[in-house]
């Protein structure tokens, strides 16, 4: 298998474009390329586009990492002061503004993350010394691209974030997804307090918003239930309400905390086990085991008169395993939905946790 090609971040693009902007102003010539040292210790040599007088751009190359920003143009315009001063940052076209607490920057700031800011300042200081500067970063078309990202859920409005902690994009998109989910959970903690809802997909979120007038924070955990439970414990959450369809939320009943179907199934085995515990005959268990989908199993369990007890047992087991995962520090309740988004089961703690969650919406 060939190795995956690395790329460079939007933060590296912004830093290179900023450096080119000041070099153009000082020398009178727009450089064709600039060298940029990244926090990863890799020196990049990036091609520069002259956009207009003093405004330079760099095309983002994400390597083999799937990324909505791959191929986009990142531009920078730098206004250099004659006096010593700070480097200040502004959001141009397609760069978002932070509107919610819990991110690494205050509300109202342009979504240019701390490491890209440090990279830009280091690059500029190498040329302008201690003089102040105003840096405007833009991503033409960024507002349209941002719709396909997590930005809306994170409270970043109007465009993209300028990202990167190392300056280099390594093909590990799963890590980027986990970082975004953890960040969303952190924002929920800052905004709502110690109770939140984790949903495995948009069906769970839609159910909660439609069913309850008072809603606290809702975080999409996708396949990363165990990871977000670990994050929630570390952040000091005390109550977690799980909501989602049975296809994924059956799995925690077998202590499967990464919910992607490519990694683990287990639904059939879980439901056969709980059916047997509920009194299913050997023949009934065999029929269940021959089903290909959880929907088929649901129909059979209903026909056997075992549905209510099995779903309740599954929900309790899943919550017990989640609470064990968090070392008993978090009370976990579950709303288990079928494919039509009807409630199959509410765990014993579901209503207690839901009330705590609803109370957090009033904080």
SEKENU-512090 format. One line per field, with one value per residue: chain; x, y, z of N, C-alpha, C, O in turn. Coordinates in steps of 0.02 Angstrom, whole numbers, m for minus. Layout:
BEGIN
unit = c(A/...)
nu = c(X/...)
nv = c(Y/...)
nw = c(Z/...)
cau = c(X/...)
cav = c(Y/...)
caw = c(Z/...)
cu = c(X/...)
cv = c(Y/...)
cw = c(Z/...)
ou = c(X/...)
ov = c(Y/...)
ow = c(Z/...)
% end
This chain:
BEGIN
unit = c(A/A/A/A/A/A/A/A/A/A/A/A/A/A/A/A/A/A/A/A/A/A/A/A/A/A/A/A/A/A/A/A/A/A/A/A/A/A/A/A/A/A/A/A/A/A/A/A/A/A/A/A/A/A/A/A/A/A/A/A/A/A/A/A/A/A/A/A/A/A/A/A/A/A/A/A/A/A/A/A/A/A/A/A/A/A/A/A/A/A/A/A/A/A/A/A/A/A/A/A/A/A/A/A/A/A/A/A/A/A/A/A/A/A/A/A/A/A/A/A/A/A/A/A/A/A/A/A/A/A/A/A/A/A/A/A/A/A/A/A/A/A/A/A/A/A/A/A/A/A/A/A/A/A/A/A/A/A/A/A/A/A/A/A/A/A/A/A/A/A/A/A/A/A/A/A/A/A/A/A/A/A/A/A/A/A/A/A/A/A/A/A/A/A/A/A/A/A/A/A/A/A/A/A/A/A/A/A/A/A/A/A/A/A/A/A/A/A/A/A/A/A/A/A/A/A/A/A/A/A/A/A/A/A/A/A/A/A/A/A/A/A/A/A/A/A/A/A/A/A/A/A/A/A/A/A/A/A/A/A/A/A/A/A/A/A/A/A/A/A/A/A/A/A/A/A/A/A/A/A/A/A/A/A/A/A/A/A/A/A/A/A/A/A/A/A/A/A/A/A/A/A/A/A/A/A/A/A/A/A/A/A/A/A/A/A/A/A/A/A/A/A/A/A/A/A/A/A/A/A/A/A/A/A/A/A/A/A/A/A/A/A/A/A/A/A/A/A/A/A/A/A/A/A/A/A/A/A/A/A/A/A/A)
nu = c(42/29/104/11/m11/49/m16/m43/m103/m246/m205/m65/m70/m125/m25/85/35/18/151/203/131/184/316/303/258/369/479/433/408/309/332/366/368/367/459/411/418/348/252/269/397/428/483/400/383/296/188/148/9/m21/m144/m203/m139/m30/m106/m104/m111/m134/m153/m244/m184/m230/m168/m185/m290/m462/m551/m653/m600/m498/m403/m454/m437/m335/m318/m220/m210/m103/m85/39/101/184/229/283/191/46/2/m143/m298/m414/m572/m595/m684/m774/m716/m754/m845/m833/m965/m1008/m975/m835/m746/m572/m549/m614/m790/m846/m724/m625/m625/m490/m378/m278/m145/m122/m125/m10/85/72/108/241/299/279/347/477/508/455/491/458/353/180/35/m105/m198/m290/m379/m443/m559/m612/m774/m788/m896/m993/m928/m917/m1041/m1040/m965/m921/m939/m1058/m1123/m1031/m1044/m982/m998/m1036/m929/m774/m659/m491/m371/m265/m139/m12/28/41/m52/m97/m149/m268/m412/m507/m459/m472/m610/m646/m585/m663/m789/m764/m734/m857/m928/m860/m898/m1033/m1028/m978/m1081/m1204/m1187/m1177/m1251/m1299/m1360/m1320/m1323/m1340/m1362/m1450/m1583/m1605/m1578/m1678/m1791/m1781/m1787/m1913/m1996/m1981/m2007/m1915/m1750/m1586/m1409/m1361/m1265/m1187/m1134/m1104/m1014/m934/m957/m898/m778/m826/m893/m784/m723/m826/m827/m700/m723/m810/m949/m1110/m1230/m1293/m1393/m1440/m1491/m1562/m1569/m1606/m1515/m1384/m1379/m1403/m1282/m1197/m1249/m1181/m1061/m995/m921/m877/m961/m967/m1017/m922/m827/m885/m1022/m1142/m1273/m1370/m1327/m1336/m1475/m1528/m1476/m1538/m1669/m1675/m1651/m1768/m1857/m1876/m1901/m1796/m1817/m1873/m1766/m1679/m1746/m1738/m1601/m1578/m1618/m1583/m1581/m1602/m1729/m1807/m1791/m1852/m1986/m2010/m1990/m2095/m2201/m2180/m2216/m2121/m2060/m2067/m2006/m1879/m1823/m1819/m1730/m1614/m1590/m1564/m1449/m1359/m1350/m1296/m1169/m1117/m1113/m1023/m912/m884/m840/m938/m963/m1051/m1223/m1322/m1449/m1567/m1652/m1723/m1745/m1850/m1846/m1941/m1935/m2002/m2027/m1947/m1897/m1872/m1744/m1723/m1667/m1692/m1791/m1757/m1628/m1662/m1736/m1637/m1559/m1649/m1662/m1538/m1551/m1604/m1509)
nv = c(m59/109/252/384/549/696/860/1037/1155/1270/1368/1373/1417/1545/1606/1602/1680/1801/1833/1847/1959/2064/2061/2097/2229/2288/2262/2291/2197/2059/1904/1747/1628/1579/1534/1440/1401/1271/1229/1093/1072/1057/1130/1227/1265/1374/1414/1575/1678/1828/1934/2064/2233/2213/2111/1942/1767/1591/1426/1301/1142/990/868/692/688/687/833/975/1099/1083/1139/1267/1448/1544/1703/1848/2010/2133/2269/2376/2453/2608/2616/2535/2390/2281/2128/2121/2039/2010/1960/1924/1906/1754/1702/1647/1709/1699/1649/1585/1536/1439/1400/1416/1548/1714/1760/1847/1864/1844/1686/1631/1523/1495/1439/1460/1602/1624/1574/1664/1784/1757/1743/1871/1952/1918/1997/2129/2163/2237/2315/2362/2279/2253/2116/2044/1904/1805/1693/1664/1617/1544/1546/1468/1345/1320/1278/1142/1093/1069/1194/1272/1205/1228/1360/1453/1577/1631/1591/1499/1417/1461/1348/1229/1145/1101/1145/1060/947/790/632/594/595/553/589/727/740/689/785/897/857/844/975/1034/977/1035/1168/1155/1123/1244/1331/1277/1204/1063/958/867/818/677/632/507/532/638/608/581/708/786/726/760/900/920/858/912/1064/1136/1135/1078/1080/998/874/803/642/547/411/402/371/316/389/521/508/487/614/692/652/699/836/864/839/790/731/638/626/504/488/412/305/128/49/93/121/2/m61/m13/m89/m205/m162/m101/36/111/154/127/34/m35/m74/m142/m249/m334/m311/m410/m516/m456/m429/m558/m615/m537/m563/m700/m691/m629/m730/m794/m932/m1070/m1090/m967/m881/m931/m894/m756/m741/m770/m658/m516/m380/m251/m199/m305/m390/m317/m323/m460/m478/m402/m478/m594/m549/m494/m374/m251/m286/m329/m215/m125/m192/m191/m51/m21/m98/m39/91/63/15/130/215/146/161/295/291/296/430/501/514/421/423/350/370/267/245/188/147/231/335/325/302/165/124/192/221/185/297/396/499/572/617/688/795/863/900/982/1084/1142/1217/1332/1402)
nw = c(0/m45/34/110/47/121/164/179/301/313/398/375/243/262/338/250/144/211/244/114/75/154/112/m21/m7/54/m29/m153/m248/m287/m213/m293/m227/m53/94/234/401/490/641/656/623/492/343/230/57/m26/m162/m222/m258/m341/m299/m295/m277/m146/m91/m65/m112/m72/m128/m49/m7/36/33/37/124/151/128/143/116/28/m108/m104/m108/m6/56/103/171/226/330/371/515/558/684/838/890/911/824/738/700/568/499/335/178/180/296/456/603/779/880/994/1163/1228/1133/1079/1069/1105/1100/957/897/746/662/667/713/866/841/698/707/783/694/588/652/688/561/509/602/574/470/486/613/768/734/722/649/541/499/374/335/206/125/m22/m66/48/138/78/74/209/252/234/335/513/566/587/693/790/816/735/626/460/383/354/470/507/516/606/694/681/561/457/357/395/336/424/448/539/665/657/651/778/859/826/873/1011/1039/1016/1121/1229/1211/1236/1371/1422/1390/1435/1553/1665/1613/1468/1305/1209/1043/918/787/669/684/820/874/811/864/1003/998/943/1033/1161/1243/1316/1293/1325/1294/1144/1076/938/933/841/783/893/1031/1151/1158/1174/1294/1378/1363/1417/1551/1590/1575/1675/1671/1735/1703/1568/1428/1317/1150/1011/865/863/791/812/952/1016/1026/1137/1240/1234/1274/1171/1112/1008/868/733/590/517/604/714/736/810/850/824/906/1032/1042/1032/1148/1250/1221/1251/1389/1423/1411/1289/1178/1123/986/950/976/881/764/774/765/634/566/462/486/611/609/561/668/767/726/741/879/928/879/953/1076/1157/1143/1223/1347/1305/1241/1348/1432/1353/1345/1481/1505/1415/1468/1594/1558/1499/1610/1688/1608/1630/1758/1856/1878/1802/1776/1668/1549/1433/1278/1171/1002/866/688/638/719/839/1014/1083/1205/1368/1477/1655/1718/1628/1630/1744/1708/1593/1646/1717/1609/1538/1632/1619/1505/1546/1612)
cau = c(0/70/93/m33/25/33/m29/m33/m165/m266/m162/m3/m85/m134/40/126/6/34/223/211/103/231/376/283/256/435/526/403/399/273/372/334/365/395/473/375/432/287/262/290/468/434/486/361/396/228/178/109/m29/m32/m216/m203/m83/m22/m148/m74/m151/m104/m202/m239/m174/m239/m138/m234/m341/m524/m562/m693/m562/m444/m408/m480/m387/m331/m282/m205/m190/m72/m71/95/105/251/245/281/123/23/m26/m215/m325/m482/m603/m618/m734/m770/m688/m809/m840/m852/m1026/m1025/m921/m809/m690/m508/m547/m675/m846/m836/m660/m623/m609/m421/m360/m217/m82/m113/m107/61/125/70/148/312/321/281/400/542/518/438/514/408/300/113/6/m174/m199/m357/m376/m504/m564/m668/m818/m784/m961/m1027/m893/m927/m1105/m1026/m920/m950/m937/m1122/m1136/m983/m1057/m940/m1046/m1015/m873/m731/m607/m422/m355/m201/m97/56/42/42/m110/m82/m212/m300/m472/m544/m436/m501/m681/m650/m569/m721/m842/m743/m740/m928/m946/m832/m940/m1095/m1013/m971/m1144/m1262/m1174/m1152/m1295/m1309/m1384/m1279/m1364/m1298/m1377/m1497/m1648/m1609/m1582/m1744/m1840/m1776/m1810/m1985/m2033/m1974/m2004/m1854/m1694/m1518/m1361/m1364/m1201/m1186/m1076/m1092/m992/m881/m989/m851/m731/m859/m905/m720/m716/m876/m802/m645/m749/m851/m1021/m1140/m1288/m1293/m1452/m1426/m1551/m1546/m1601/m1582/m1459/m1320/m1380/m1403/m1213/m1169/m1272/m1127/m1001/m965/m927/m865/m1024/m966/m1033/m863/m785/m920/m1094/m1162/m1344/m1406/m1308/m1363/m1547/m1542/m1461/m1589/m1732/m1670/m1660/m1839/m1898/m1886/m1884/m1739/m1839/m1881/m1698/m1652/m1778/m1708/m1532/m1578/m1636/m1527/m1583/m1634/m1800/m1839/m1791/m1903/m2051/m2017/m1997/m2165/m2244/m2170/m2239/m2062/m2029/m2061/m1957/m1812/m1796/m1804/m1670/m1558/m1576/m1533/m1380/m1319/m1337/m1250/m1102/m1094/m1096/m961/m859/m867/m821/m993/m966/m1104/m1285/m1338/m1515/m1571/m1713/m1708/m1794/m1851/m1831/m1992/m1922/m2047/m1991/m1950/m1884/m1840/m1711/m1749/m1642/m1701/m1830/m1716/m1575/m1693/m1754/m1574/m1540/m1694/m1645/m1477/m1570/m1626/m1452)
cav = c(0/169/299/440/612/750/926/1092/1180/1338/1412/1382/1459/1614/1632/1614/1737/1862/1846/1872/2026/2114/2062/2137/2300/2313/2256/2314/2140/2002/1843/1690/1578/1596/1478/1446/1348/1252/1203/1022/1069/1049/1193/1226/1315/1380/1458/1635/1711/1900/1946/2135/2265/2198/2054/1880/1708/1525/1373/1249/1073/946/802/638/692/716/897/1020/1159/1067/1176/1335/1502/1582/1765/1891/2080/2158/2341/2382/2517/2637/2616/2469/2372/2212/2102/2113/1995/2026/1911/1947/1864/1682/1681/1653/1745/1656/1675/1548/1524/1372/1390/1440/1620/1744/1777/1908/1862/1804/1615/1616/1488/1521/1420/1501/1670/1623/1566/1728/1834/1739/1758/1944/1981/1906/2049/2198/2174/2250/2359/2333/2263/2229/2060/2022/1840/1791/1631/1673/1558/1507/1540/1411/1284/1311/1243/1070/1077/1072/1262/1295/1176/1256/1430/1495/1600/1674/1566/1446/1429/1453/1295/1194/1147/1085/1175/1006/903/719/599/562/635/532/630/793/734/683/850/941/835/861/1048/1049/958/1086/1227/1138/1130/1315/1367/1248/1175/995/907/876/760/652/598/470/559/694/584/593/781/808/702/799/969/919/829/950/1137/1160/1092/1099/1070/934/862/744/600/505/344/408/375/305/445/580/495/502/687/719/640/745/904/873/829/747/698/631/594/475/482/391/245/65/19/110/121/m66/m83/m4/m142/m256/m124/m78/108/142/129/118/m34/m67/m99/m191/m256/m356/m300/m474/m554/m421/m438/m629/m625/m506/m600/m761/m671/m611/m791/m821/m1003/m1083/m1080/m895/m853/m951/m851/m690/m743/m774/m593/m477/m310/m239/m188/m371/m417/m280/m351/m526/m469/m380/m537/m640/m518/m483/m311/m203/m307/m331/m147/m97/m225/m165/18/m22/m123/12/146/37/13/199/242/113/193/359/276/314/502/531/477/415/399/336/367/222/257/142/178/282/384/315/278/94/116/244/190/207/364/441/559/612/650/736/855/900/927/1037/1139/1176/1264/1394/1434)
caw = c(0/m48/89/94/38/168/136/227/328/297/438/338/185/284/360/190/109/251/234/46/72/181/68/m80/11/73/m85/m215/m293/m257/m220/m325/m175/12/138/297/449/526/709/652/606/420/307/169/6/m53/m219/m205/m310/m331/m310/m313/m243/m76/m70/m91/m99/m76/m137/2/m31/93/22/28/175/123/163/102/98/m19/m171/m97/m107/57/42/160/160/287/335/418/550/566/755/871/910/907/761/747/649/545/454/270/145/188/361/504/667/835/911/1054/1210/1233/1086/1105/1061/1132/1056/918/862/684/674/649/775/898/809/639/727/803/633/551/688/682/493/500/644/542/419/508/681/820/709/723/585/537/451/353/300/169/86/m68/m68/111/170/48/96/282/262/232/391/580/593/612/759/838/827/692/576/405/344/378/519/484/564/604/755/662/495/408/356/389/318/481/454/598/721/649/670/850/888/818/919/1079/1044/1023/1189/1272/1205/1271/1443/1439/1379/1468/1618/1675/1583/1397/1268/1154/993/870/721/670/706/892/886/789/914/1064/987/930/1089/1223/1234/1348/1273/1341/1241/1108/1042/894/948/782/803/943/1096/1206/1160/1202/1365/1411/1364/1463/1619/1602/1578/1735/1663/1785/1674/1495/1399/1252/1108/943/839/893/754/845/1025/1043/1035/1204/1284/1233/1290/1109/1119/943/841/660/569/489/659/756/731/876/867/824/966/1090/1047/1047/1219/1292/1209/1291/1459/1432/1409/1221/1170/1079/917/940/972/816/713/781/743/561/538/434/508/676/597/559/736/803/707/772/951/940/867/1009/1138/1199/1125/1277/1397/1275/1231/1413/1456/1314/1365/1547/1499/1381/1515/1645/1529/1491/1676/1707/1568/1662/1828/1900/1890/1761/1769/1597/1531/1361/1240/1116/949/810/623/626/771/895/1073/1100/1276/1409/1535/1720/1735/1571/1648/1791/1670/1549/1685/1728/1544/1524/1678/1595/1453/1578/1646)
cu = c(44/55/51/7/2/18/m14/m99/m183/m226/m95/m13/m90/m67/85/101/21/107/234/185/152/295/362/285/326/483/499/390/362/315/332/323/388/410/440/393/369/303/284/364/481/435/449/386/333/225/131/72/m36/m104/m227/m150/m82/m64/m122/m117/m110/m161/m191/m232/m176/m207/m192/m286/m405/m543/m600/m654/m507/m455/m434/m422/m392/m289/m270/m185/m164/m60/m19/95/177/275/247/209/108/7/m100/m244/m398/m506/m624/m671/m721/m737/m740/m792/m866/m912/m1046/m963/m897/m755/m627/m500/m613/m728/m832/m770/m666/m598/m541/m389/m292/m153/m72/m95/m33/106/129/114/222/339/328/338/469/559/508/460/455/353/232/88/m66/m177/m271/m350/m444/m500/m623/m710/m821/m850/m1000/m995/m910/m992/m1093/m982/m958/m959/m1002/m1137/m1090/m994/m1011/m982/m1012/m957/m834/m688/m539/m389/m282/m162/m24/77/39/m23/m86/m148/m241/m365/m513/m524/m466/m575/m688/m634/m628/m777/m826/m750/m813/m952/m920/m874/m1007/m1086/m1010/m1038/m1201/m1249/m1158/m1198/m1301/m1338/m1334/m1325/m1319/m1309/m1430/m1568/m1658/m1616/m1652/m1797/m1839/m1804/m1886/m2025/m2034/m1967/m1939/m1798/m1628/m1473/m1367/m1300/m1206/m1124/m1058/m1072/m948/m910/m940/m802/m764/m879/m841/m709/m764/m855/m746/m669/m794/m926/m1046/m1200/m1283/m1356/m1434/m1492/m1530/m1580/m1567/m1523/m1392/m1324/m1393/m1331/m1185/m1193/m1223/m1060/m961/m975/m905/m917/m1024/m976/m972/m819/m820/m994/m1121/m1235/m1382/m1391/m1336/m1438/m1566/m1530/m1517/m1658/m1732/m1680/m1732/m1885/m1911/m1865/m1823/m1758/m1847/m1813/m1667/m1682/m1749/m1638/m1527/m1598/m1574/m1525/m1616/m1709/m1837/m1843/m1844/m1973/m2062/m2028/m2067/m2212/m2239/m2197/m2182/m2032/m2016/m2007/m1886/m1783/m1779/m1739/m1608/m1539/m1541/m1460/m1334/m1301/m1288/m1179/m1074/m1074/m1032/m902/m837/m854/m875/m1001/m1024/m1164/m1306/m1409/m1520/m1643/m1697/m1763/m1792/m1840/m1883/m1989/m1977/m2007/m2002/m1941/m1855/m1807/m1738/m1728/m1658/m1738/m1792/m1663/m1605/m1711/m1692/m1552/m1583/m1679/m1585/m1494/m1589/m1570/m1426)
cv = c(62/214/357/506/663/814/979/1126/1249/1389/1425/1426/1532/1645/1647/1674/1803/1882/1876/1944/2079/2118/2104/2211/2329/2313/2284/2259/2084/1939/1788/1633/1608/1532/1492/1387/1333/1229/1130/1016/1059/1118/1185/1279/1321/1431/1515/1660/1785/1916/2017/2168/2250/2140/1992/1820/1644/1475/1319/1180/1027/878/751/636/722/777/943/1081/1145/1104/1246/1386/1538/1644/1804/1961/2107/2233/2350/2451/2543/2634/2545/2452/2299/2193/2089/2077/2014/1972/1946/1901/1790/1656/1696/1695/1699/1688/1638/1539/1452/1357/1420/1515/1650/1754/1844/1909/1826/1734/1598/1588/1511/1502/1456/1574/1674/1616/1631/1779/1819/1757/1834/1975/1971/1960/2119/2211/2185/2297/2323/2319/2240/2177/2040/1959/1826/1723/1641/1610/1520/1498/1480/1345/1268/1273/1167/1048/1079/1143/1286/1269/1206/1330/1476/1514/1640/1648/1512/1467/1421/1410/1272/1201/1131/1118/1124/966/832/682/559/599/616/574/700/793/730/749/898/922/853/936/1068/1032/1010/1150/1216/1146/1202/1352/1343/1218/1100/940/921/813/742/614/565/495/612/673/597/666/807/787/746/869/972/900/874/1025/1165/1112/1121/1087/1001/928/798/703/554/435/344/414/368/363/506/569/508/578/718/710/690/817/916/870/780/708/697/595/570/468/462/326/181/35/33/101/53/m86/m71/m56/m200/m223/m106/m2/147/112/118/45/m71/m99/m153/m190/m272/m348/m365/m514/m522/m436/m511/m643/m598/m538/m665/m746/m653/m671/m818/m894/m1010/m1070/m1005/m861/m870/m908/m781/m688/m746/m709/m556/m405/m306/m227/m255/m400/m382/m308/m419/m521/m447/m440/m587/m612/m501/m413/m264/m222/m309/m261/m114/m126/m199/m95/21/m45/m72/69/124/37/83/230/210/144/259/352/299/389/536/485/479/388/391/338/328/227/202/181/231/337/385/285/203/84/180/208/219/278/416/505/603/651/703/800/897/935/988/1097/1178/1226/1331/1432/1493)
cw = c(0/11/65/94/88/130/186/242/301/338/404/278/206/305/300/151/145/242/165/40/97/138/6/m65/25/13/m150/m265/m256/m266/m254/m275/m109/49/206/341/490/596/710/636/532/387/240/121/m36/m109/m199/m268/m293/m349/m333/m269/m168/m50/m105/m72/m106/m83/m85/m31/30/86/9/83/145/163/116/79/47/m85/m165/m94/m40/43/106/135/226/281/390/449/551/638/783/892/899/835/775/687/633/497/390/243/159/251/414/565/722/871/975/1097/1206/1183/1117/1100/1085/1078/1022/880/795/699/643/712/802/863/743/655/746/742/594/586/682/613/483/540/612/490/446/580/728/797/712/653/593/481/437/311/268/135/39/m76/m4/146/143/70/168/297/266/291/457/605/622/681/812/850/789/632/522/364/379/437/485/537/558/668/739/597/439/414/346/379/376/494/516/659/718/669/746/885/883/865/991/1090/1053/1094/1239/1270/1240/1346/1464/1437/1423/1537/1614/1648/1508/1367/1215/1107/942/799/726/689/781/909/868/839/976/1054/975/992/1150/1209/1261/1333/1296/1281/1210/1067/1001/909/890/806/865/1014/1153/1214/1192/1275/1405/1417/1415/1536/1636/1610/1638/1725/1716/1758/1598/1474/1329/1213/1038/926/864/857/785/921/1057/1062/1105/1255/1286/1247/1227/1106/1057/896/766/641/542/544/699/740/800/892/872/888/1029/1098/1060/1121/1263/1281/1251/1365/1475/1425/1340/1218/1124/1006/902/934/904/760/715/752/666/527/514/459/577/667/594/629/778/789/741/847/970/931/924/1075/1185/1190/1183/1327/1369/1267/1297/1441/1420/1336/1433/1543/1466/1429/1570/1619/1519/1558/1703/1670/1600/1736/1877/1913/1853/1762/1696/1589/1456/1337/1176/1064/897/745/604/679/825/953/1082/1175/1305/1467/1600/1737/1681/1592/1697/1754/1624/1585/1699/1664/1526/1568/1652/1540/1482/1611/1606)
ou = c(91/m2/55/51/m59/37/26/m145/m142/m214/m71/28/m63/m54/118/140/33/122/272/214/160/324/405/311/339/523/537/365/381/331/271/275/426/377/442/385/341/360/313/391/539/393/466/408/318/255/81/100/m55/m124/m257/m119/m126/m57/m118/m154/m59/m211/m136/m269/m130/m218/m241/m323/m402/m551/m582/m671/m473/m509/m437/m365/m445/m232/m304/m150/m199/m29/m31/90/224/333/216/171/152/m1/m117/m219/m436/m467/m666/m701/m665/m730/m766/m734/m916/m909/m1094/m907/m934/m720/m628/m449/m664/m713/m808/m761/m709/m556/m537/m375/m252/m109/m17/m55/2/159/182/154/262/394/376/372/515/617/548/448/407/310/228/116/m85/m161/m308/m318/m496/m446/m680/m683/m853/m861/m1034/m1029/m917/m997/m1132/m965/m1019/m984/m1003/m1162/m1108/m959/m1001/m1000/m965/m938/m858/m682/m531/m378/m245/m155/20/136/35/m46/m57/m198/m239/m372/m550/m566/m483/m599/m730/m666/m641/m809/m870/m769/m828/m992/m955/m884/m1033/m1129/m1035/m1050/m1242/m1296/m1129/m1184/m1307/m1340/m1308/m1362/m1266/m1268/m1452/m1608/m1711/m1655/m1681/m1842/m1892/m1840/m1919/m2082/m2083/m1926/m1911/m1797/m1615/m1496/m1375/m1283/m1227/m1067/m1003/m1107/m928/m890/m938/m788/m733/m882/m843/m688/m745/m864/m745/m640/m815/m963/m1011/m1218/m1269/m1372/m1415/m1542/m1484/m1615/m1508/m1483/m1348/m1276/m1393/m1321/m1151/m1162/m1222/m1007/m900/m1031/m913/m916/m1076/m947/m971/m780/m790/m1024/m1122/m1258/m1422/m1436/m1358/m1461/m1615/m1569/m1540/m1699/m1783/m1714/m1755/m1946/m1953/m1818/m1802/m1718/m1829/m1803/m1633/m1646/m1737/m1618/m1476/m1596/m1520/m1473/m1653/m1748/m1892/m1893/m1876/m2013/m2117/m2070/m2096/m2258/m2288/m2199/m2193/m1984/m1960/m1966/m1838/m1725/m1729/m1699/m1556/m1480/m1495/m1416/m1277/m1244/m1244/m1133/m1014/m1025/m993/m848/m778/m857/m859/m1042/m1043/m1159/m1307/m1427/m1481/m1689/m1662/m1821/m1740/m1826/m1871/m2033/m1995/m1960/m2059/m1973/m1819/m1840/m1772/m1767/m1640/m1716/m1795/m1653/m1576/m1703/m1694/m1530/m1558/m1682/m1581/m1455/m1591/m1579/m1379)
ov = c(68/214/377/516/673/822/968/1125/1283/1445/1482/1469/1576/1704/1699/1714/1853/1941/1924/1984/2131/2172/2141/2251/2386/2359/2298/2272/2065/1922/1782/1595/1657/1481/1548/1330/1379/1211/1107/960/1052/1161/1142/1333/1277/1485/1505/1664/1803/1911/2029/2134/2270/2122/1989/1821/1643/1480/1293/1164/1027/834/765/587/776/774/950/1112/1192/1102/1283/1368/1560/1639/1795/1969/2104/2256/2334/2502/2504/2646/2500/2497/2259/2236/2049/2083/2032/1942/1991/1862/1765/1596/1752/1714/1664/1746/1657/1535/1408/1306/1446/1542/1615/1756/1891/1952/1782/1723/1556/1625/1542/1545/1482/1604/1721/1648/1650/1814/1865/1784/1858/2020/2011/1967/2164/2266/2147/2316/2262/2343/2213/2192/2022/1959/1835/1698/1627/1556/1467/1448/1446/1296/1210/1241/1132/989/1088/1153/1318/1306/1209/1361/1534/1471/1678/1679/1482/1526/1380/1431/1292/1256/1146/1120/1142/952/815/699/498/631/658/592/729/840/765/767/935/966/875/958/1113/1069/1028/1182/1262/1172/1221/1398/1383/1209/1077/881/978/760/786/570/592/481/630/715/619/685/846/826/767/895/1020/923/875/1046/1211/1055/1181/1085/951/973/746/727/526/404/290/458/410/385/540/617/536/602/764/754/719/855/973/897/736/656/749/541/610/445/492/295/181/0/m10/76/47/m123/m115/m66/m240/m252/m97/21/208/52/100/0/m132/m145/m204/m137/m229/m374/m375/m541/m558/m454/m524/m679/m632/m539/m682/m783/m661/m664/m862/m915/m962/m1041/m982/m818/m828/m887/m750/m640/m726/m704/m564/m373/m350/m241/m261/m432/m413/m317/m434/m556/m469/m450/m620/m648/m494/m395/m241/m181/m292/m250/m78/m90/m187/m79/59/m16/m63/91/162/56/95/267/242/152/276/402/319/409/592/425/532/337/421/314/353/215/172/241/271/380/437/247/180/41/216/170/270/315/474/560/664/710/757/855/958/993/1039/1155/1238/1273/1381/1488/1526)
ow = c(40/36/7/135/97/72/232/201/269/316/405/262/172/291/298/127/113/233/157/3/66/130/m17/m104/9/6/m197/m320/m201/m323/m244/m280/m109/38/231/321/520/611/759/636/512/403/200/142/m77/m105/m165/m322/m237/m407/m385/m228/m131/9/m166/m23/m140/m49/m79/m77/71/127/m26/89/117/224/58/29/26/m113/m214/m79/m19/21/157/85/276/234/448/414/545/653/754/910/881/791/818/631/677/461/390/280/150/259/418/577/712/891/1007/1072/1183/1190/1172/1122/1086/1018/1054/836/788/742/598/759/766/855/731/619/727/738/569/554/672/606/453/516/623/470/432/605/727/837/706/604/645/424/483/258/300/120/58/m90/m1/180/181/82/187/349/298/295/458/660/674/724/871/890/810/592/535/315/428/452/440/594/513/694/779/579/380/469/294/410/376/547/542/699/769/700/775/935/930/894/1028/1144/1092/1122/1287/1322/1272/1381/1517/1476/1445/1576/1565/1660/1487/1400/1180/1128/924/755/781/708/803/953/906/855/1000/1097/995/1001/1188/1167/1233/1358/1289/1224/1246/1028/1026/900/888/845/889/1052/1198/1269/1233/1313/1460/1469/1451/1577/1690/1648/1650/1766/1739/1787/1567/1499/1286/1241/1010/966/883/888/785/951/1118/1110/1131/1307/1333/1233/1231/1099/1054/885/737/672/543/530/717/731/844/943/918/920/1075/1152/1095/1153/1308/1327/1281/1400/1531/1432/1332/1252/1091/968/848/892/874/714/663/719/638/466/541/455/598/712/621/647/820/835/766/876/1020/972/941/1125/1246/1224/1193/1347/1404/1284/1301/1469/1451/1346/1443/1575/1488/1431/1589/1655/1529/1562/1738/1698/1597/1773/1933/1954/1869/1750/1665/1619/1419/1369/1132/1080/884/746/560/684/852/942/1088/1205/1272/1503/1599/1768/1689/1573/1692/1766/1616/1557/1695/1665/1502/1546/1660/1528/1446/1635/1627)
% end
